[in-house]
């Protein structure tokens, strides 16, 4: 996709306040610092699984996100993955 398409998408996503999509555009155009700032700002107000995954992608800190039936988010380090898999079997 050409850079012009991403520029247009950035403008649209900003206007519509589609933050996750905006962050993806920043990542796709190698503006990771800008994406990280945007994601952190959004995480401070409302964390979503997608925002957490995008932050993990940018920072290379990979996490496992489990959502309980009550809607609470529980974050686990990747090293806990085998424990979680064994418990859920």
PDB file of N, CA, C and O in Angstrom:
ATOM      1  N   UNK A   1       0.857  -1.170   0.000  1.00  0.00           N
ATOM      2  CA  UNK A   1       0.000   0.000   0.000  1.00  0.00           C
ATOM      3  C   UNK A   1       0.902   1.231   0.000  1.00  0.00           C
ATOM      4  O   UNK A   1       1.934   1.250   0.671  1.00  0.00           O
ATOM      5  N   UNK A   2       0.523   2.225  -0.729  1.00  0.00           N
ATOM      6  CA  UNK A   2       1.362   3.413  -0.821  1.00  0.00           C
ATOM      7  C   UNK A   2       1.235   4.276   0.429  1.00  0.00           C
ATOM      8  O   UNK A   2       0.261   4.183   1.176  1.00  0.00           O
ATOM      9  N   UNK A   3       2.236   5.108   0.631  1.00  0.00           N
ATOM     10  CA  UNK A   3       2.259   5.985   1.805  1.00  0.00           C
ATOM     11  C   UNK A   3       1.074   6.938   1.800  1.00  0.00           C
ATOM     12  O   UNK A   3       0.581   7.306   2.866  1.00  0.00           O
ATOM     13  N   UNK A   4       0.610   7.342   0.632  1.00  0.00           N
ATOM     14  CA  UNK A   4      -0.538   8.243   0.533  1.00  0.00           C
ATOM     15  C   UNK A   4      -1.800   7.634   1.108  1.00  0.00           C
ATOM     16  O   UNK A   4      -2.606   8.323   1.733  1.00  0.00           O
ATOM     17  N   UNK A   5      -1.968   6.334   0.892  1.00  0.00           N
ATOM     18  CA  UNK A   5      -3.135   5.642   1.452  1.00  0.00           C
ATOM     19  C   UNK A   5      -3.089   5.646   2.972  1.00  0.00           C
ATOM     20  O   UNK A   5      -4.108   5.855   3.631  1.00  0.00           O
ATOM     21  N   UNK A   6      -1.898   5.414   3.527  1.00  0.00           N
ATOM     22  CA  UNK A   6      -1.760   5.429   4.980  1.00  0.00           C
ATOM     23  C   UNK A   6      -2.009   6.827   5.532  1.00  0.00           C
ATOM     24  O   UNK A   6      -2.623   6.970   6.590  1.00  0.00           O
ATOM     25  N   UNK A   7      -1.547   7.854   4.837  1.00  0.00           N
ATOM     26  CA  UNK A   7      -1.768   9.226   5.289  1.00  0.00           C
ATOM     27  C   UNK A   7      -3.256   9.544   5.336  1.00  0.00           C
ATOM     28  O   UNK A   7      -3.740  10.163   6.284  1.00  0.00           O
ATOM     29  N   UNK A   8      -3.968   9.117   4.313  1.00  0.00           N
ATOM     30  CA  UNK A   8      -5.413   9.319   4.293  1.00  0.00           C
ATOM     31  C   UNK A   8      -6.087   8.547   5.420  1.00  0.00           C
ATOM     32  O   UNK A   8      -6.995   9.061   6.072  1.00  0.00           O
ATOM     33  N   UNK A   9      -5.641   7.310   5.650  1.00  0.00           N
ATOM     34  CA  UNK A   9      -6.213   6.491   6.719  1.00  0.00           C
ATOM     35  C   UNK A   9      -5.964   7.127   8.080  1.00  0.00           C
ATOM     36  O   UNK A   9      -6.846   7.124   8.939  1.00  0.00           O
ATOM     37  N   UNK A  10      -4.766   7.672   8.281  1.00  0.00           N
ATOM     38  CA  UNK A  10      -4.437   8.333   9.550  1.00  0.00           C
ATOM     39  C   UNK A  10      -5.411   9.476   9.813  1.00  0.00           C
ATOM     40  O   UNK A  10      -5.933   9.606  10.920  1.00  0.00           O
ATOM     41  N   UNK A  11      -5.652  10.293   8.814  1.00  0.00           N
ATOM     42  CA  UNK A  11      -6.580  11.418   8.976  1.00  0.00           C
ATOM     43  C   UNK A  11      -7.982  10.939   9.329  1.00  0.00           C
ATOM     44  O   UNK A  11      -8.631  11.496  10.214  1.00  0.00           O
ATOM     45  N   UNK A  12      -8.441   9.912   8.639  1.00  0.00           N
ATOM     46  CA  UNK A  12      -9.783   9.378   8.896  1.00  0.00           C
ATOM     47  C   UNK A  12      -9.876   8.782  10.297  1.00  0.00           C
ATOM     48  O   UNK A  12     -10.823   9.061  11.033  1.00  0.00           O
ATOM     49  N   UNK A  13      -8.891   7.961  10.665  1.00  0.00           N
ATOM     50  CA  UNK A  13      -8.923   7.316  11.974  1.00  0.00           C
ATOM     51  C   UNK A  13      -8.823   8.334  13.107  1.00  0.00           C
ATOM     52  O   UNK A  13      -9.457   8.159  14.147  1.00  0.00           O
ATOM     53  N   UNK A  14      -8.039   9.391  12.921  1.00  0.00           N
ATOM     54  CA  UNK A  14      -7.968  10.449  13.935  1.00  0.00           C
ATOM     55  C   UNK A  14      -9.322  11.120  14.094  1.00  0.00           C
ATOM     56  O   UNK A  14      -9.793  11.328  15.212  1.00  0.00           O
ATOM     57  N   UNK A  15      -9.945  11.458  12.974  1.00  0.00           N
ATOM     58  CA  UNK A  15     -11.229  12.148  13.017  1.00  0.00           C
ATOM     59  C   UNK A  15     -12.304  11.277  13.674  1.00  0.00           C
ATOM     60  O   UNK A  15     -13.135  11.781  14.430  1.00  0.00           O
ATOM     61  N   UNK A  16     -12.287   9.970  13.387  1.00  0.00           N
ATOM     62  CA  UNK A  16     -13.280   9.056  13.940  1.00  0.00           C
ATOM     63  C   UNK A  16     -12.886   8.501  15.310  1.00  0.00           C
ATOM     64  O   UNK A  16     -13.645   7.751  15.923  1.00  0.00           O
ATOM     65  N   UNK A  17     -11.705   8.872  15.781  1.00  0.00           N
ATOM     66  CA  UNK A  17     -11.168   8.409  17.060  1.00  0.00           C
ATOM     67  C   UNK A  17     -11.095   6.878  17.133  1.00  0.00           C
ATOM     68  O   UNK A  17     -11.451   6.267  18.141  1.00  0.00           O
ATOM     69  N   UNK A  18     -10.631   6.290  16.047  1.00  0.00           N
ATOM     70  CA  UNK A  18     -10.395   4.851  15.984  1.00  0.00           C
ATOM     71  C   UNK A  18      -8.922   4.609  16.313  1.00  0.00           C
ATOM     72  O   UNK A  18      -8.088   4.445  15.423  1.00  0.00           O
ATOM     73  N   UNK A  19      -8.629   4.591  17.593  1.00  0.00           N
ATOM     74  CA  UNK A  19      -7.242   4.616  18.081  1.00  0.00           C
ATOM     75  C   UNK A  19      -6.471   3.363  17.729  1.00  0.00           C
ATOM     76  O   UNK A  19      -5.297   3.447  17.369  1.00  0.00           O
ATOM     77  N   UNK A  20      -7.098   2.205  17.823  1.00  0.00           N
ATOM     78  CA  UNK A  20      -6.387   0.967  17.511  1.00  0.00           C
ATOM     79  C   UNK A  20      -5.963   0.939  16.038  1.00  0.00           C
ATOM     80  O   UNK A  20      -4.838   0.562  15.711  1.00  0.00           O
ATOM     81  N   UNK A  21      -6.868   1.338  15.173  1.00  0.00           N
ATOM     82  CA  UNK A  21      -6.561   1.370  13.750  1.00  0.00           C
ATOM     83  C   UNK A  21      -5.499   2.416  13.437  1.00  0.00           C
ATOM     84  O   UNK A  21      -4.638   2.208  12.582  1.00  0.00           O
ATOM     85  N   UNK A  22      -5.573   3.546  14.143  1.00  0.00           N
ATOM     86  CA  UNK A  22      -4.572   4.597  13.965  1.00  0.00           C
ATOM     87  C   UNK A  22      -3.191   4.089  14.369  1.00  0.00           C
ATOM     88  O   UNK A  22      -2.205   4.332  13.673  1.00  0.00           O
ATOM     89  N   UNK A  23      -3.126   3.393  15.484  1.00  0.00           N
ATOM     90  CA  UNK A  23      -1.850   2.830  15.936  1.00  0.00           C
ATOM     91  C   UNK A  23      -1.299   1.845  14.912  1.00  0.00           C
ATOM     92  O   UNK A  23      -0.094   1.821  14.659  1.00  0.00           O
ATOM     93  N   UNK A  24      -2.175   1.033  14.322  1.00  0.00           N
ATOM     94  CA  UNK A  24      -1.727   0.091  13.284  1.00  0.00           C
ATOM     95  C   UNK A  24      -1.148   0.824  12.081  1.00  0.00           C
ATOM     96  O   UNK A  24      -0.169   0.369  11.490  1.00  0.00           O
ATOM     97  N   UNK A  25      -1.746   1.954  11.716  1.00  0.00           N
ATOM     98  CA  UNK A  25      -1.203   2.753  10.603  1.00  0.00           C
ATOM     99  C   UNK A  25       0.184   3.287  10.956  1.00  0.00           C
ATOM    100  O   UNK A  25       1.094   3.257  10.127  1.00  0.00           O
ATOM    101  N   UNK A  26       0.342   3.770  12.175  1.00  0.00           N
ATOM    102  CA  UNK A  26       1.646   4.269  12.603  1.00  0.00           C
ATOM    103  C   UNK A  26       2.689   3.151  12.551  1.00  0.00           C
ATOM    104  O   UNK A  26       3.817   3.368  12.108  1.00  0.00           O
ATOM    105  N   UNK A  27       2.309   1.965  13.002  1.00  0.00           N
ATOM    106  CA  UNK A  27       3.239   0.831  12.983  1.00  0.00           C
ATOM    107  C   UNK A  27       3.594   0.472  11.543  1.00  0.00           C
ATOM    108  O   UNK A  27       4.758   0.215  11.234  1.00  0.00           O
ATOM    109  N   UNK A  28       2.603   0.455  10.672  1.00  0.00           N
ATOM    110  CA  UNK A  28       2.827   0.088   9.267  1.00  0.00           C
ATOM    111  C   UNK A  28       3.729   1.076   8.550  1.00  0.00           C
ATOM    112  O   UNK A  28       4.420   0.710   7.600  1.00  0.00           O
ATOM    113  N   UNK A  29       3.728   2.329   8.998  1.00  0.00           N
ATOM    114  CA  UNK A  29       4.570   3.352   8.368  1.00  0.00           C
ATOM    115  C   UNK A  29       5.839   3.611   9.171  1.00  0.00           C
ATOM    116  O   UNK A  29       6.492   4.643   9.014  1.00  0.00           O
ATOM    117  N   UNK A  30       6.177   2.654  10.035  1.00  0.00           N
ATOM    118  CA  UNK A  30       7.413   2.695  10.825  1.00  0.00           C
ATOM    119  C   UNK A  30       7.493   3.924  11.735  1.00  0.00           C
ATOM    120  O   UNK A  30       8.571   4.484  11.938  1.00  0.00           O
ATOM    121  N   UNK A  31       6.362   4.332  12.273  1.00  0.00           N
ATOM    122  CA  UNK A  31       6.326   5.411  13.260  1.00  0.00           C
ATOM    123  C   UNK A  31       5.963   4.814  14.611  1.00  0.00           C
ATOM    124  O   UNK A  31       4.961   5.178  15.226  1.00  0.00           O
ATOM    125  N   UNK A  32       6.811   3.880  15.057  1.00  0.00           N
ATOM    126  CA  UNK A  32       6.543   3.134  16.280  1.00  0.00           C
ATOM    127  C   UNK A  32       6.526   4.009  17.533  1.00  0.00           C
ATOM    128  O   UNK A  32       5.740   3.754  18.446  1.00  0.00           O
ATOM    129  N   UNK A  33       7.363   5.019  17.593  1.00  0.00           N
ATOM    130  CA  UNK A  33       7.373   5.900  18.768  1.00  0.00           C
ATOM    131  C   UNK A  33       6.034   6.624  18.893  1.00  0.00           C
ATOM    132  O   UNK A  33       5.501   6.766  19.993  1.00  0.00           O
ATOM    133  N   UNK A  34       5.502   7.072  17.781  1.00  0.00           N
ATOM    134  CA  UNK A  34       4.215   7.746  17.786  1.00  0.00           C
ATOM    135  C   UNK A  34       3.104   6.765  18.163  1.00  0.00           C
ATOM    136  O   UNK A  34       2.191   7.111  18.914  1.00  0.00           O
ATOM    137  N   UNK A  35       3.186   5.543  17.639  1.00  0.00           N
ATOM    138  CA  UNK A  35       2.203   4.515  17.983  1.00  0.00           C
ATOM    139  C   UNK A  35       2.264   4.187  19.471  1.00  0.00           C
ATOM    140  O   UNK A  35       1.229   4.052  20.124  1.00  0.00           O
ATOM    141  N   UNK A  36       3.476   4.059  20.004  1.00  0.00           N
ATOM    142  CA  UNK A  36       3.637   3.731  21.418  1.00  0.00           C
ATOM    143  C   UNK A  36       3.037   4.824  22.290  1.00  0.00           C
ATOM    144  O   UNK A  36       2.354   4.525  23.269  1.00  0.00           O
ATOM    145  N   UNK A  37       3.280   6.075  21.954  1.00  0.00           N
ATOM    146  CA  UNK A  37       2.720   7.193  22.724  1.00  0.00           C
ATOM    147  C   UNK A  37       1.188   7.161  22.683  1.00  0.00           C
ATOM    148  O   UNK A  37       0.534   7.326  23.712  1.00  0.00           O
ATOM    149  N   UNK A  38       0.625   6.949  21.500  1.00  0.00           N
ATOM    150  CA  UNK A  38      -0.829   6.893  21.345  1.00  0.00           C
ATOM    151  C   UNK A  38      -1.415   5.739  22.152  1.00  0.00           C
ATOM    152  O   UNK A  38      -2.409   5.913  22.858  1.00  0.00           O
ATOM    153  N   UNK A  39      -0.806   4.569  22.051  1.00  0.00           N
ATOM    154  CA  UNK A  39      -1.312   3.398  22.756  1.00  0.00           C
ATOM    155  C   UNK A  39      -1.241   3.602  24.260  1.00  0.00           C
ATOM    156  O   UNK A  39      -2.192   3.285  24.975  1.00  0.00           O
ATOM    157  N   UNK A  40      -0.111   4.135  24.753  1.00  0.00           N
ATOM    158  CA  UNK A  40       0.027   4.366  26.190  1.00  0.00           C
ATOM    159  C   UNK A  40      -1.028   5.342  26.694  1.00  0.00           C
ATOM    160  O   UNK A  40      -1.596   5.152  27.769  1.00  0.00           O
ATOM    161  N   UNK A  41      -1.283   6.377  25.918  1.00  0.00           N
ATOM    162  CA  UNK A  41      -2.309   7.365  26.285  1.00  0.00           C
ATOM    163  C   UNK A  41      -3.681   6.697  26.374  1.00  0.00           C
ATOM    164  O   UNK A  41      -4.452   6.979  27.291  1.00  0.00           O
ATOM    165  N   UNK A  42      -3.983   5.820  25.431  1.00  0.00           N
ATOM    166  CA  UNK A  42      -5.268   5.122  25.450  1.00  0.00           C
ATOM    167  C   UNK A  42      -5.337   4.087  26.566  1.00  0.00           C
ATOM    168  O   UNK A  42      -6.392   3.903  27.173  1.00  0.00           O
ATOM    169  N   UNK A  43      -4.224   3.410  26.844  1.00  0.00           N
ATOM    170  CA  UNK A  43      -4.202   2.422  27.932  1.00  0.00           C
ATOM    171  C   UNK A  43      -4.432   3.088  29.287  1.00  0.00           C
ATOM    172  O   UNK A  43      -4.979   2.471  30.200  1.00  0.00           O
ATOM    173  N   UNK A  44      -4.017   4.335  29.413  1.00  0.00           N
ATOM    174  CA  UNK A  44      -4.226   5.053  30.674  1.00  0.00           C
ATOM    175  C   UNK A  44      -5.704   5.301  30.944  1.00  0.00           C
ATOM    176  O   UNK A  44      -6.112   5.405  32.100  1.00  0.00           O
ATOM    177  N   UNK A  45      -6.510   5.397  29.887  1.00  0.00           N
ATOM    178  CA  UNK A  45      -7.938   5.667  30.080  1.00  0.00           C
ATOM    179  C   UNK A  45      -8.794   4.410  29.984  1.00  0.00           C
ATOM    180  O   UNK A  45      -9.737   4.244  30.757  1.00  0.00           O
ATOM    181  N   UNK A  46      -8.476   3.525  29.045  1.00  0.00           N
ATOM    182  CA  UNK A  46      -9.234   2.268  28.924  1.00  0.00           C
ATOM    183  C   UNK A  46      -8.406   1.233  28.172  1.00  0.00           C
ATOM    184  O   UNK A  46      -8.106   1.383  26.988  1.00  0.00           O
ATOM    185  N   UNK A  47      -8.055   0.198  28.888  1.00  0.00           N
ATOM    186  CA  UNK A  47      -7.260  -0.870  28.290  1.00  0.00           C
ATOM    187  C   UNK A  47      -8.167  -1.833  27.542  1.00  0.00           C
ATOM    188  O   UNK A  47      -9.203  -2.255  28.057  1.00  0.00           O
ATOM    189  N   UNK A  48      -7.776  -2.171  26.342  1.00  0.00           N
ATOM    190  CA  UNK A  48      -8.480  -3.195  25.577  1.00  0.00           C
ATOM    191  C   UNK A  48      -7.467  -4.279  25.215  1.00  0.00           C
ATOM    192  O   UNK A  48      -6.267  -4.006  25.169  1.00  0.00           O
ATOM    193  N   UNK A  49      -7.922  -5.482  24.962  1.00  0.00           N
ATOM    194  CA  UNK A  49      -6.984  -6.539  24.565  1.00  0.00           C
ATOM    195  C   UNK A  49      -6.153  -6.164  23.341  1.00  0.00           C
ATOM    196  O   UNK A  49      -4.963  -6.472  23.283  1.00  0.00           O
ATOM    197  N   UNK A  50      -6.765  -5.508  22.374  1.00  0.00           N
ATOM    198  CA  UNK A  50      -6.030  -5.131  21.164  1.00  0.00           C
ATOM    199  C   UNK A  50      -4.938  -4.127  21.477  1.00  0.00           C
ATOM    200  O   UNK A  50      -3.818  -4.256  20.982  1.00  0.00           O
ATOM    201  N   UNK A  51      -5.248  -3.124  22.293  1.00  0.00           N
ATOM    202  CA  UNK A  51      -4.228  -2.134  22.662  1.00  0.00           C
ATOM    203  C   UNK A  51      -3.083  -2.785  23.418  1.00  0.00           C
ATOM    204  O   UNK A  51      -1.920  -2.450  23.193  1.00  0.00           O
ATOM    205  N   UNK A  52      -3.403  -3.713  24.313  1.00  0.00           N
ATOM    206  CA  UNK A  52      -2.354  -4.405  25.065  1.00  0.00           C
ATOM    207  C   UNK A  52      -1.470  -5.231  24.132  1.00  0.00           C
ATOM    208  O   UNK A  52      -0.251  -5.265  24.301  1.00  0.00           O
ATOM    209  N   UNK A  53      -2.073  -5.889  23.160  1.00  0.00           N
ATOM    210  CA  UNK A  53      -1.292  -6.677  22.203  1.00  0.00           C
ATOM    211  C   UNK A  53      -0.427  -5.785  21.323  1.00  0.00           C
ATOM    212  O   UNK A  53       0.718  -6.126  21.025  1.00  0.00           O
ATOM    213  N   UNK A  54      -0.969  -4.647  20.908  1.00  0.00           N
ATOM    214  CA  UNK A  54      -0.179  -3.718  20.102  1.00  0.00           C
ATOM    215  C   UNK A  54       1.014  -3.178  20.899  1.00  0.00           C
ATOM    216  O   UNK A  54       2.115  -3.041  20.366  1.00  0.00           O
ATOM    217  N   UNK A  55       0.784  -2.876  22.176  1.00  0.00           N
ATOM    218  CA  UNK A  55       1.896  -2.402  23.014  1.00  0.00           C
ATOM    219  C   UNK A  55       2.947  -3.486  23.152  1.00  0.00           C
ATOM    220  O   UNK A  55       4.144  -3.202  23.112  1.00  0.00           O
ATOM    221  N   UNK A  56       2.508  -4.734  23.316  1.00  0.00           N
ATOM    222  CA  UNK A  56       3.454  -5.846  23.391  1.00  0.00           C
ATOM    223  C   UNK A  56       4.250  -5.998  22.120  1.00  0.00           C
ATOM    224  O   UNK A  56       5.437  -6.321  22.160  1.00  0.00           O
ATOM    225  N   UNK A  57       3.602  -5.767  20.981  1.00  0.00           N
ATOM    226  CA  UNK A  57       4.294  -5.855  19.694  1.00  0.00           C
ATOM    227  C   UNK A  57       5.350  -4.766  19.564  1.00  0.00           C
ATOM    228  O   UNK A  57       6.455  -5.019  19.082  1.00  0.00           O
ATOM    229  N   UNK A  58       5.017  -3.580  19.984  1.00  0.00           N
ATOM    230  CA  UNK A  58       5.942  -2.450  19.863  1.00  0.00           C
ATOM    231  C   UNK A  58       7.112  -2.588  20.833  1.00  0.00           C
ATOM    232  O   UNK A  58       8.260  -2.346  20.461  1.00  0.00           O
ATOM    233  N   UNK A  59       6.825  -2.972  22.068  1.00  0.00           N
ATOM    234  CA  UNK A  59       7.862  -3.029  23.097  1.00  0.00           C
ATOM    235  C   UNK A  59       8.579  -4.371  23.143  1.00  0.00           C
ATOM    236  O   UNK A  59       9.575  -4.521  23.850  1.00  0.00           O
ATOM    237  N   UNK A  60       8.071  -5.355  22.387  1.00  0.00           N
ATOM    238  CA  UNK A  60       8.613  -6.713  22.404  1.00  0.00           C
ATOM    239  C   UNK A  60       8.485  -7.363  23.785  1.00  0.00           C
ATOM    240  O   UNK A  60       9.256  -8.260  24.129  1.00  0.00           O
ATOM    241  N   UNK A  61       7.510  -6.906  24.568  1.00  0.00           N
ATOM    242  CA  UNK A  61       7.185  -7.524  25.848  1.00  0.00           C
ATOM    243  C   UNK A  61       5.888  -8.271  25.607  1.00  0.00           C
ATOM    244  O   UNK A  61       4.811  -7.675  25.585  1.00  0.00           O
ATOM    245  N   UNK A  62       5.996  -9.567  25.429  1.00  0.00           N
ATOM    246  CA  UNK A  62       4.830 -10.354  25.072  1.00  0.00           C
ATOM    247  C   UNK A  62       4.137 -10.843  26.332  1.00  0.00           C
ATOM    248  O   UNK A  62       4.774 -11.333  27.265  1.00  0.00           O
ATOM    249  N   UNK A  63       2.828 -10.700  26.338  1.00  0.00           N
ATOM    250  CA  UNK A  63       2.025 -11.077  27.483  1.00  0.00           C
ATOM    251  C   UNK A  63       0.908 -11.998  27.037  1.00  0.00           C
ATOM    252  O   UNK A  63       0.560 -12.064  25.858  1.00  0.00           O
ATOM    253  N   UNK A  64       0.365 -12.691  27.989  1.00  0.00           N
ATOM    254  CA  UNK A  64      -0.823 -13.496  27.753  1.00  0.00           C
ATOM    255  C   UNK A  64      -1.965 -12.777  28.456  1.00  0.00           C
ATOM    256  O   UNK A  64      -1.859 -12.430  29.632  1.00  0.00           O
ATOM    257  N   UNK A  65      -3.043 -12.559  27.741  1.00  0.00           N
ATOM    258  CA  UNK A  65      -4.179 -11.848  28.298  1.00  0.00           C
ATOM    259  C   UNK A  65      -5.334 -12.817  28.435  1.00  0.00           C
ATOM    260  O   UNK A  65      -5.780 -13.417  27.458  1.00  0.00           O
ATOM    261  N   UNK A  66      -5.808 -12.961  29.647  1.00  0.00           N
ATOM    262  CA  UNK A  66      -6.972 -13.801  29.892  1.00  0.00           C
ATOM    263  C   UNK A  66      -8.100 -12.909  30.386  1.00  0.00           C
ATOM    264  O   UNK A  66      -7.896 -12.065  31.258  1.00  0.00           O
ATOM    265  N   UNK A  67      -9.269 -13.094  29.837  1.00  0.00           N
ATOM    266  CA  UNK A  67     -10.424 -12.307  30.241  1.00  0.00           C
ATOM    267  C   UNK A  67     -11.367 -13.237  30.989  1.00  0.00           C
ATOM    268  O   UNK A  67     -11.830 -14.242  30.448  1.00  0.00           O
ATOM    269  N   UNK A  68     -11.644 -12.890  32.237  1.00  0.00           N
ATOM    270  CA  UNK A  68     -12.542 -13.727  33.023  1.00  0.00           C
ATOM    271  C   UNK A  68     -13.974 -13.500  32.575  1.00  0.00           C
ATOM    272  O   UNK A  68     -14.258 -12.586  31.801  1.00  0.00           O
ATOM    273  N   UNK A  69     -14.862 -14.332  33.063  1.00  0.00           N
ATOM    274  CA  UNK A  69     -16.268 -14.201  32.685  1.00  0.00           C
ATOM    275  C   UNK A  69     -16.869 -12.910  33.240  1.00  0.00           C
ATOM    276  O   UNK A  69     -17.935 -12.486  32.795  1.00  0.00           O
ATOM    277  N   UNK A  70     -16.203 -12.285  34.200  1.00  0.00           N
ATOM    278  CA  UNK A  70     -16.670 -11.016  34.751  1.00  0.00           C
ATOM    279  C   UNK A  70     -16.108  -9.828  33.993  1.00  0.00           C
ATOM    280  O   UNK A  70     -16.382  -8.681  34.349  1.00  0.00           O
ATOM    281  N   UNK A  71     -15.323 -10.085  32.950  1.00  0.00           N
ATOM    282  CA  UNK A  71     -14.771  -9.011  32.138  1.00  0.00           C
ATOM    283  C   UNK A  71     -13.488  -8.429  32.686  1.00  0.00           C
ATOM    284  O   UNK A  71     -12.999  -7.427  32.164  1.00  0.00           O
ATOM    285  N   UNK A  72     -12.927  -9.028  33.723  1.00  0.00           N
ATOM    286  CA  UNK A  72     -11.666  -8.537  34.274  1.00  0.00           C
ATOM    287  C   UNK A  72     -10.510  -9.068  33.452  1.00  0.00           C
ATOM    288  O   UNK A  72     -10.518 -10.213  33.001  1.00  0.00           O
ATOM    289  N   UNK A  73      -9.513  -8.213  33.264  1.00  0.00           N
ATOM    290  CA  UNK A  73      -8.331  -8.622  32.508  1.00  0.00           C
ATOM    291  C   UNK A  73      -7.276  -9.140  33.469  1.00  0.00           C
ATOM    292  O   UNK A  73      -7.019  -8.538  34.512  1.00  0.00           O
ATOM    293  N   UNK A  74      -6.675 -10.251  33.111  1.00  0.00           N
ATOM    294  CA  UNK A  74      -5.587 -10.801  33.897  1.00  0.00           C
ATOM    295  C   UNK A  74      -4.392 -10.967  32.963  1.00  0.00           C
ATOM    296  O   UNK A  74      -4.488 -11.654  31.946  1.00  0.00           O
ATOM    297  N   UNK A  75      -3.288 -10.352  33.298  1.00  0.00           N
ATOM    298  CA  UNK A  75      -2.096 -10.414  32.464  1.00  0.00           C
ATOM    299  C   UNK A  75      -1.118 -11.419  33.035  1.00  0.00           C
ATOM    300  O   UNK A  75      -0.902 -11.465  34.246  1.00  0.00           O
ATOM    301  N   UNK A  76      -0.530 -12.217  32.175  1.00  0.00           N
ATOM    302  CA  UNK A  76       0.446 -13.203  32.576  1.00  0.00           C
ATOM    303  C   UNK A  76       1.666 -13.071  31.688  1.00  0.00           C
ATOM    304  O   UNK A  76       1.560 -12.752  30.504  1.00  0.00           O
ATOM    305  N   UNK A  77       2.806 -13.316  32.265  1.00  0.00           N
ATOM    306  CA  UNK A  77       4.030 -13.358  31.496  1.00  0.00           C
ATOM    307  C   UNK A  77       3.992 -14.569  30.576  1.00  0.00           C
ATOM    308  O   UNK A  77       3.346 -15.567  30.896  1.00  0.00           O
ATOM    309  N   UNK A  78       4.662 -14.497  29.458  1.00  0.00           N
ATOM    310  CA  UNK A  78       4.679 -15.610  28.504  1.00  0.00           C
ATOM    311  C   UNK A  78       5.205 -16.880  29.158  1.00  0.00           C
ATOM    312  O   UNK A  78       4.803 -17.976  28.770  1.00  0.00           O
ATOM    313  N   UNK A  79       6.085 -16.763  30.131  1.00  0.00           N
ATOM    314  CA  UNK A  79       6.639 -17.945  30.786  1.00  0.00           C
ATOM    315  C   UNK A  79       5.564 -18.739  31.514  1.00  0.00           C
ATOM    316  O   UNK A  79       5.771 -19.913  31.823  1.00  0.00           O
ATOM    317  N   UNK A  80       4.430 -18.128  31.790  1.00  0.00           N
ATOM    318  CA  UNK A  80       3.343 -18.824  32.467  1.00  0.00           C
ATOM    319  C   UNK A  80       2.447 -19.574  31.498  1.00  0.00           C
ATOM    320  O   UNK A  80       1.510 -20.249  31.925  1.00  0.00           O
ATOM    321  N   UNK A  81       2.711 -19.472  30.214  1.00  0.00           N
ATOM    322  CA  UNK A  81       1.832 -20.064  29.209  1.00  0.00           C
ATOM    323  C   UNK A  81       1.649 -21.553  29.417  1.00  0.00           C
ATOM    324  O   UNK A  81       0.523 -22.046  29.346  1.00  0.00           O
ATOM    325  N   UNK A  82       2.721 -22.284  29.672  1.00  0.00           N
ATOM    326  CA  UNK A  82       2.584 -23.740  29.811  1.00  0.00           C
ATOM    327  C   UNK A  82       1.737 -24.083  31.033  1.00  0.00           C
ATOM    328  O   UNK A  82       0.986 -25.058  31.011  1.00  0.00           O
ATOM    329  N   UNK A  83       1.849 -23.300  32.086  1.00  0.00           N
ATOM    330  CA  UNK A  83       1.031 -23.525  33.270  1.00  0.00           C
ATOM    331  C   UNK A  83      -0.438 -23.290  32.936  1.00  0.00           C
ATOM    332  O   UNK A  83      -1.302 -24.077  33.326  1.00  0.00           O
ATOM    333  N   UNK A  84      -0.720 -22.206  32.213  1.00  0.00           N
ATOM    334  CA  UNK A  84      -2.108 -21.902  31.847  1.00  0.00           C
ATOM    335  C   UNK A  84      -2.696 -22.969  30.954  1.00  0.00           C
ATOM    336  O   UNK A  84      -3.860 -23.340  31.109  1.00  0.00           O
ATOM    337  N   UNK A  85      -1.900 -23.469  30.018  1.00  0.00           N
ATOM    338  CA  UNK A  85      -2.385 -24.502  29.115  1.00  0.00           C
ATOM    339  C   UNK A  85      -2.696 -25.758  29.898  1.00  0.00           C
ATOM    340  O   UNK A  85      -3.727 -26.389  29.663  1.00  0.00           O
ATOM    341  N   UNK A  86      -1.832 -26.136  30.820  1.00  0.00           N
ATOM    342  CA  UNK A  86      -2.053 -27.347  31.604  1.00  0.00           C
ATOM    343  C   UNK A  86      -3.269 -27.214  32.511  1.00  0.00           C
ATOM    344  O   UNK A  86      -3.999 -28.185  32.712  1.00  0.00           O
ATOM    345  N   UNK A  87      -3.495 -26.030  33.058  1.00  0.00           N
ATOM    346  CA  UNK A  87      -4.629 -25.829  33.948  1.00  0.00           C
ATOM    347  C   UNK A  87      -5.935 -25.861  33.171  1.00  0.00           C
ATOM    348  O   UNK A  87      -6.940 -26.361  33.678  1.00  0.00           O
ATOM    349  N   UNK A  88      -5.942 -25.340  31.955  1.00  0.00           N
ATOM    350  CA  UNK A  88      -7.188 -25.263  31.205  1.00  0.00           C
ATOM    351  C   UNK A  88      -7.580 -26.582  30.544  1.00  0.00           C
ATOM    352  O   UNK A  88      -8.682 -26.688  30.006  1.00  0.00           O
ATOM    353  N   UNK A  89      -6.717 -27.576  30.570  1.00  0.00           N
ATOM    354  CA  UNK A  89      -7.033 -28.870  29.928  1.00  0.00           C
ATOM    355  C   UNK A  89      -7.974 -29.667  30.792  1.00  0.00           C
ATOM    356  O   UNK A  89      -8.355 -30.779  30.427  1.00  0.00           O
TER     357      UNK A  89
END
